[in-house]
Amino acid sequence: MSPGNGPGNACDPTRDCPSCFRLVEFRYASRSKFPDWHNAPVPSFGPINARLLIVGLAPGLKGANRTGRPFTGDYAGDLLYETLTEFGYAKGVYRADPEDGLKLSDCMITNAVRCVPPENKPTPAEIGKCRPYLAATIAAMPRLRAILVLGRIAHDSTLRTLDRRLAAHPFAHGARHELGPKLALFDSFHCSRYNTNTGRLTPEMFKSVFASIKDELATL
Ligand code: URA
């Protein structure tokens, strides 16, 4: 069974999750246009006993929504998987294909919203409807020590999931927020095409966040 074809569980929505009317309509339109694509909620990728969880925004239409693996085939995935490989969190060669054999090590990747939203913009209601899956994923990770959020939407949704005050933890690239004695939240600008093309996020800026996470995990 390929990822995302399963019956669903607390951590991953079913393939035909009916929660968000707009996203369901978009999913059906994409299924009829591109019947060979995944076109369903994209499940998390990586081992559940990882110490690091990366939270993205939502699958890209022609990327994760097509391939069924977070960031796979998305422009943002090129920098993400390259960086994960450099820091030892991914083993193998990323080929933008879920069959490339790439394995994550001590790291899991998920999205704040599991279905592709039109124009990459989920509504606040859609983010809220998908939050129970993020909450269940976090709760199911027994060794979780660090969460890396990519962008403000992932940041806010993660804090809400964990019942933390947003005002106490403002989003800032490179910021580290203490969430408990054994849990830290790291912020990065999203590694989107827009952010990297405009220079808002350079590969060096992205790597320096991973260097901080590596240091954090080395001390635990
Ligand atoms: N692909 C994903 O899976 N998530 C993002 O946030 C961006 C691209």
Boltz pocket constraint, residues with backbone or C-beta under 6 A from the ligand:
constraints:
  - pocket:
      binder: B
      contacts: [[A, 56], [A, 57], [A, 58], [A, 59], [A, 60], [A, 63], [A, 64], [A, 69], [A, 70], [A, 71], [A, 72], [A, 74], [A, 76], [A, 77], [A, 110], [A, 111], [A, 150]]
      max_distance: 6.0
